[in-house]
């Protein structure tokens, strides 16, 4: 719902939905008998694994970009941010760390992992109203004084979002 809220601010709203567990399963090359949905986390370790048999693909991609000035592993991986700002927490922010391929994510993974939803711009007002009814407003997406002020301005002065 947060993604939809942000998308409705664009002229031609689009929502992309990513299954991070399946993306990581594809990137790591896990055995076929492992169900990627059985994992509940996709953490980014703060260190490199000690064993040469273990590969932290997120750490490899970051090291490739920042330490070696070279690409990391082939595909991107999904990670939680290592520093969580209030807005990131409210917006449930997660990221992809890309590796050797610099194509768009939609060109690298099947549509079973990444889906695109085009939103009819004519339904913007109705969707924003529905989201507000469900509790997704400016002050939820931006839990600070600015977000609260925009919410109050919309409620008190009946201004558009």
N, C-alpha and C positions, 0 to 999 in steps of 0.2 A: 504494500500500500504506500510505503514511503517512496518507492521508485515511481509509482504512478503519480503521486503528488508532484514530484519534481518534473516528470515528463510533461505534465499538463501546463507547465510554464513555457514550453516550447511551442513554436508555431505549428509544427507537425509532430505531435507527441508520439514517441515510441518507447516501449518498455522492453528491455532485454532481461530474460531470466536465465540464470546460469546455475547448473547443478555443480557446486564446487567439489563435492566428493567424487563424482564421476570424472570431472576434469583431472583431478589429481590421480585417480586410478589410471586414466589414459596416459598421463604424462610420465608416471613412474613405471608403467609397464608391469603392473601387478599381475599375478597369475590369474587365469580366467576363472578359476573356481572360487576366487575371493569376491564377495559381494561388496562393491564400493559403498553401498548405502548402510553397511553394518558399522562403518566408522561414524563417529559423531564429531570429530575434530579434524581440522586441517591446519595444525599449528606450524609456525615458523620458529625453528629452534634458534636460540641465541648463540649457538656454537656449532662447529662442524662435528659430525659424528666421529668418534675415535676409530671405529672399525672401518677399514677400507671397503668392506662389503656392504656397508650401509651408505645410502646416498640421500642426502637432504637436498631435493631438487630446488627448493626455494632458496636455500643458502647458496647452492651452485649458481643459480641465476643472478642473485645479488652480487656474489663474489665476482662473477664474470663481468658484470657491468661496472662495479665500483673498485674492485681490487686489481683485476687483471686487464681491464679495458678490453674485454673480449666476451663474446656470448657464452652463456652457460649451457644448460641442457637444451634439447630440441624444443619441447613444448612449454607453454606457460603453466603455472600452478596457482591455485587459489590459497590465499593466506589471510589470517586475521592481522590487523595492524599491530605493530609492537608497542605503539604508544596510543592510548585511547583517550582522545579529547572528548569532551561532553557531547559535541555535535556528532562525532563518529559513533558514539554509543547510542545516541538517540536515533540516528539514521541507520544503525546496524551496518556500518561500513565494513566492507571486505574488499580485498584487492587481488589482482592477478599480477604475478611477477613473470615477465616474459623471458624467454631464453634465446636460442639461436635464430629462430624464425621471427621475422618482424612483420609478418602478415597480420591482418586483423583477426581477432579471435573467431569471428564467424567463418573465416576461410580455413581455420585450422582444426575445428572440432565439428562433429556431426550435430545435426539439429536435435538429437536426443539429449545433448548436453547444454546447448545454448539455443534458446528460442526467442524470436522477435515477435512482438505484438504491436501492430500499428493501431493507434487510437484515433477515432473520428474526432477532429477538432470541434465539430459542432456539438459534441456531447460534453465539452469541457465544463461548463457551468454545472450541469447535472452531476457529473462525476465529482467535482470539487465539493458540492453540497453533500453528496453521499459520503465522501471521505471525512468531511467535518462531522457528520452524524456518527461516523465510526470512531471519531476521536483523532483523526489525522489532520492537524492544522499547522499553521505557521509556528506556533509556540511549541509544538511537539517536534517538528523537524528541526527547529532552531531554539533549543531550550536555554535561551538567554534573554536579556532585556529587549534586544532588537526584535526577536520573534514574538515576545509577549506584546510589545508595542504595536506590531503589525496586526496581531490578532485583535487587540483592543480597538484599534482604528477601524478594522473591518466590522466589528460588532457594534461599536458605539456610533461611528460615523457612516456605517453602511457602505464603506468603500469596497471596491473590487479588490481581489487579491493581486 
